Amino acid sequence: MTDQHLYAPEGIYAPEGNDASSKAWSGRFSEPVADVVKRYTASVFFDRRMALQDIRGSLAHARMLAKQAIISVPDLTAIERGMAQIQGEIERDEFQWKLDDEDVHLSIEKRLIALVGDAGKRLHTGRSRNDQVATDIRLWLRDSLDVIDTLLRGYQAALLDLAEQHAATPMPGYTHMQVAQPVTFGHHLLAYVEMAQRDRSRLADCRRRMNRLPLGAAALAGTSFPIDREFVARELGFDGVCENSLDAVSDRDFAIEFSAAAALIMMHISRFSEELVLWMSPRIGFIDLADRYCTGSSIMPQKKNPDVPELARGKSGRVYGHLMGLLTLMKGQPLAYNKDNQEDKEPLFDTVDTLADTLRIFADLAPGIRVKPEAMAAALKQGYATATDLADYLVKLGLPFRDAHEAVARAVRAAEVKGCELAELSLEELRAHAPAIGQEVYAVLSVEGSLAARDHIGGTAPKQVRAAIARARQALA
């Protein structure tokens, strides 16, 4: 493999030699850029993903220039015609991306000039690649945020469907990985719906702060041309403009903020993945996953491995790494724009790709989860899950909570010695620890009684779980 292949992936045309005339700054230098430097500094391999956003931004800029009489109406018409052709070429995968053009911005501008001549050369009036790329990446990320929000909603909807099926299916709730109290599987799934709702809220906040227009800041100080930035902001759907030109071209807070929100989403999915892996293990056996989300072993024919949840756990680390990379990228940069910022795109692009793919998969994985209620019910008999209900019962009879807590602890110890559950102790055995206990205690000690007793918002009573599902569906509507 040659180093040309390392730097020029499929779809990139990388000719030998240097074409100085294609460079925006070629007149300043006495010799062409070295081939290795050209390959090292080029970003067209990856930033071409922003091509359609670059065209949108350029068209809005051109319309503003014409409105302000900075370019002529015929020039605008020619630019619009040329950009329409370029967009078609890109969408049909006919556009020839060249290493010599360095980045998506110069690639499109060079093609525009080839199509419409001097009108294309006038397009860059009043702007710089610094504010151009800052605009493009905000447009691209804004579009991506909208897609991710839709995917999050789909993931939530899938969890809600499964939760509704199992709103009354008892399972152990755990703390410290020890059986704690009965909950329902539907209630358990709703916890992840809540997490996803917070994730959506964070993304909405990120979108709001990001949705300011950098274009017009030019290289760093603004421009001497009579531009109308508010017009461009309206054309592109921004809520306003970035107020400081230095900050406008150098800010990447929005990328870091998104990456932090993405890391939280992946953390939530990783937690769910961990539970799926545990629940599917034969030692627990609460669920089974659809075969399409599992693989076998190359040596052990009996194996059915939960590869998708395992890989999602691993990919959370990938997204965390991108967040740390972006923070490190920005921490030492003086104002204003620096070439370092070229390194913001690949981690951002990969974060979006990883997150979107994961959400798509998990929205489809959830309906394929087959629940095994009998295994969940059996597990509830192993950890004295209704002990807290017995303590609450004694408090309602007038016993102080700490005394009730101690009485139940002694009863649990007696049940352990006998090798039975609390509900299997006789009334006399229970009264040995709390004389006020009556026959009605056995309803309290049942799993069904425990669930039904938690009949409040946020509780695990099946009635409350169904009400929570209805509220969540309304929030998704």
N, C-alpha and C positions, 0 to 999 in steps of 0.2 A: 504494500500500500504506500503510495506517495503522500507527501505532506499536503499536496493539493487536495487529495481526497479527504484528508482530515478536516480541511477548512471549507470545502465546497461540497455539501451533500447533494443528493439527487435533486435536480430542478434548478441548480445554480450553474450558470455558465461562467467558467473561470479561465479566460484566455491568458496566454503567456504575455509578459511585457507590461508596459504602462502606457496608458492613454492620458497624457497630462491634460489634454483639452477637455476631458470629462470632469475634471475637478473644479469645485466651486472656488478654490483658492489657488489655481495652478499658476497664475501670473506672479505670485509672491516668491516662488521657489525656483532655484537654479537647476535642480535635478529632480527626477521623478521619485515618487515613494517606492521604496524597495518592496519587492514582491512579498517577502515574509512579513513586513510591516502592514502591507495592504491586507493580507489575509488575517493578521492578528487584530487589526482595528475594525475590520468590516463587520457589520451587523445584519447585512441583508439576508443572511441565512435564516435568521429567526425573526427579525422585526417586520418582514413582509407580511406577517400575520395581521399587522395593523393597516394593510393597504387600503381597505375600504374606508376605514376611519380617516386615513390620510386624505383620501379623495373628498370625503365629506367636509373635513376641515378646510381644505383648499378651496372648494367651491364656495363655502360661506365667506372665506376671506376674499375671494375674487368678487363676489357680489357686493361686499362692503367697499372694496376698492372702487368699483364702478359707481356705487351710490355716492361716494365721496369725490367722484370725478378724478380719482388718482389714476385710473386706467379708463379707457374708452369702452362704450357699450359694445362695439364690434369686437374688441379684445375679449370682453367677458363672454360673448357668444361663442367665440372661437375656443376659449378655455372650456366652456361647458360642453361643447361638441367633442373636443379632444378627450376630456375626462370621461365622458360617456363611453367612448370607444375603449379607453384604457380599462374602465371598470368591466366592460364586457370581456375583454381579453383575459383579465384576471379571473373572472368568474368561470370562464370556459377553460381555464388553465392553459392559455395560449401565450401569456405574457412571458417574455424572456428576462429572467432575473440574472444580472451580471455582477460578478464580483467587483469589477472596475467601478460600478456605480455606488458602491460602498454601503448604502442603506436604502430603506424603502422610499425615503423622501426624494433622494436624488434619482433613484431609478424611475419613479413616476414623473418627476420633473423633466428628466432627459427625454423620456418617451413623449411627453406632452410637447416639448419643443420640436421634436422630430415630426410631430403631427401638425402643429399649428404655427410653428415658427416664432416670430418675435412676441406674439401674444403670450406664449408660454414662458418666455424669458421675463416678462413683466409680472408674472404671478407672485414672485417672491418679494415684491416690493413691500416694505413695511413689516417684514417678519424675519425671523431667523430660524435655523433648524432647532435652536434651543427652545423657543416657545412653541414651535411646530410639533416637536416630539412630545413636549409636556402636554400639549392638547390631545395628540393622537392617543397617548397611553391612557389618559383619562377617559376619552371616548370609548376605547377598547375595553377598559376595565368596567366602565359603567354598563356597557352592553353585557359583559360577562356576569356582572352582579345580578342583572335582571334574569338571566338564564339560571343562575345558581339559586335565586330565590324561588323560581318556579320548580326547580328540582327539589329543593327543601320541602316545598308544599306537597309534592308528590310523595316524598319519603314519609312525611307526616300522615298523609292520607292513607298510605299503606299500613302504617302502624295503627291508625285508628280503626281500620277495617278489622285487623287482627284482634285489637283490644275489645272491640264490640262483640266478637265471637266468644271471647273469654272474659267477659265482664264479671262473671260469677265463678270462674274456675279457680279453686283455691290452690295456693302454692306457698311455700315458706318464704317469708321475708327474712333477709339476713343482715346482721351486723357482724363485723369481724369474721365474715364467712362462716358464722355459726347461726343455726336456726334461731330466729328471734321471735317473730309473731306472724300469724297468718295474714296474707294479703291475697289479692287475686292477680292472675296473670295479666288481665286487662289493666289493672291499676299499675302494675310494674311497667308495662309498655308505655303508659301515659307519662311516666317520668321522662322518657326519651322524647316524647312529643313536646313536653315542656322545654326540654333543652333545645330542641330545634326551633321552638318559637323564640327563645332568647337569641338564638343564632340569627334568625331572620331580623330581629330588632337591631342587633349589632350591625348587620349588613346595611340596613336602612339608614342607620346613623352614619356609617362610613360613606354611603352614597351621597348623603346630604352634604357632608363636609367636602367631599371630592368634587361636587358638581359646580365648580367655579372655573371660569375660562382663563387659561394662562395666555392665550394668543393676544398679541399686542404688546407683550413685554419685550419682544424682539430678542436681541442677544442677552441683555440684562438691564438696560436702562430705559426701555421704551423706544419710540421712534419719533422722528421729526415730521412724519407725514400726518395729515389730519384724519386719523382713523376713527372709527366708531366701534369701540369694543363691545358696547352693550348690544349693538345690532348683531354682531357675530354671535354673542352669547345666546340671544334669542333664536337665531337661525339654528344653532346646534343644541338647543334644549338645555343650556346651562342656567342655573338660578341667578348667576351674577358673574362678576369678573374677579380675578385675583387682584387685590388692591396694591400689592407691592411688586414691582417688576423683578427685583432680585430674588424674592421668594418664589415668584411665579415660575421661573425657569429652573430653579434648583430644588424645589420641594418634591419630596417623594413620601411624605407622611401618609398620603392616601394609600400608597402601595403597601407600606408597613402595616397600617391599620387594617387593611383588608387581609393581609397575611396573618395577622394576629387573630382576626375573626375566623379565618379559615383553619388555623391551628386549633382553635376551640371546637369548631365543628368536627374536625378529624379526631380530636380527643374524645368527644361524645360518641362518635361512631366506634372508636376504638374500645370504649367501655362496653358498648353494646356487643361488639365483636367478641370481647373477652367472655361475656356471659353466654353468648351463643356457643362458643367453644366449650365452656364448662358444662352447659346444659346438654350438649350433644354427647359428651363423654359417657361411656357405659356405666361409670361409677355413679353418675347422677341421672342421666337418661330422661331429662324433662322434655326434650324436643328431638326432632330429626329435621335435617335440611334437605331440600330438594336435590336430587342427584346432580342437576346441572350446575350447582354451586359447590360441588365437592369433587375430589379426585381420589384415585386409588394409589396403591403403592407399587413400585417396580418389582418388589420382591415378596410382599405379603398380600396375597390375593384377597384376604378378608377385609382389608382396610377401606374405610370411607372417611377421608380427611376433610375437615372444614377449611379448605384452602382460602376461600374468599374472605371470611372473617379474619383468618390469620394474616393474610396479606394486607387487609385494611389496617390492622394493628401496626404492621410494619410501615405502611405508607404514611401513617401519622408522623412518624419520625422524619420522613422525607420532607413533609410540609413544615415541621418545626425547624428543620435545617434551613429551609428557604427564608423563614422569618429571621433567624439569627444572621443569615447571610446578608439580608437587606439592612438590618440594623448595623452590622459591621461595615457595610458599604458606605453608609451615610455618616458614620460617627466622626470621621476625621476630615470631612470636606469643608473648606472655607467657601464663602459666597463668591461667585454665584455658580454657574454651571461648570462642571468638570467632566472629563471623559469617563471618569469612574461610573457615572450614571448610566452608561451604556449597559453596565452589568445588572441593571435592575430588571430587565425584561425576561431573560430566561427563567430565573426563579419565579417570577410572577406568572409567566405563561404556564410553567409546569405546575404551580400551585392550583391555578384554575383548572387545568386539565385533570389533575389528580382528584381534586374535590368533585368536579362534575362527574367524572367516571364513577367515583365511589357512590355518590348519591343516586345515580341512575341504577347502579347494580343493587343497592340496598332497597330501593323502592320496589324492585322486582323480586328480591330475595325474601322480603317479609311475607308476601302471600304464600310462599312455598314452605313456610315453617309449619311443621306438623307437631302439634302439642300432644303430650302424653299425660293426661290428667291423673291417671292412676299412679304414675311415678311421683308426681307432685304431692298427691294425697298421702302416699306412703312416707315421703320425706317429712311431712308435717307430724308424723307420729314418732319422730326420732329425736326431737329436741325440746319437748315441753313448751310448745309454741303458745299455749294459752295460759302460761303462768302469770303473765301480766294481767290477764282478764280476771284471774282469781284474786290477785291483789286489789284490783279496782273494785271487785265485788265486796271484799272485806271492808274497804274504805267506805263504800256506800252503806254498809251495816254500822258504821260509826267508829271503826278502828282507825287510828292515825296511820298515815301511809307507811311510815318507817316500820311500825309494828306489823302492818300487813305484809310489807316486803319481807321481813324476817320470818313470819309465819309461813309464807309461801316457799321461801328458801328451804325451810325445814321439811315441808311437804315434798318438795322436789327431791331432796336428798333421800327421803323415805321411799319415794317411787323408784329412784335409781337402785337402791338396795334391793327392792322387790323385783326390779326388772320390768316395770310397767309404766304406763302413762298416768298422768294425774287423774284423768277421768276414769281410770281403772281402779283407783283406790276406793275403798268402801267409805261410806259416810262417816263411820266411826273413825276410820283411819284419818280422814281429813279433819274431823272435829278434834282429834288429838293435838292438832296444831292451832286450831281456831274454833272454839266451841260454838260460836254463833252460826257456823255454816249450816245451811238447810238443804233440803232435797233439790231445790231449784238450782243449786250450784252446777249440776251436770249440764244444764242448758248453757250456762255461762262457759263451761269448759269445752263445749263443742266448737269445732272450727266454724261452722255456720253461724253459731251465736257470736263468736268473736268478730267475724266479718260484719255481721249485721249491726253490731253495737257501735261501730265507727261510722255513724251516719251523720256526717257533717261535710262541708266543702273541703276537699282535699283528703277525705277519709277513704278507706278501702271498701266500704259497704257497696255491694253491687249496684244498689240504687244510685249512689253517689258517683260510682264509676261511669254508669250510663249517662248521668247528667253532665259529667265532665267531658265525655266524648261528644255530646251534643254541643256543648259550648265550644269545644275545640273545632268541630266542623263548621260552626258558625263563623269562627275567626278565620277559617281558611276560605270561606265563600267570597 
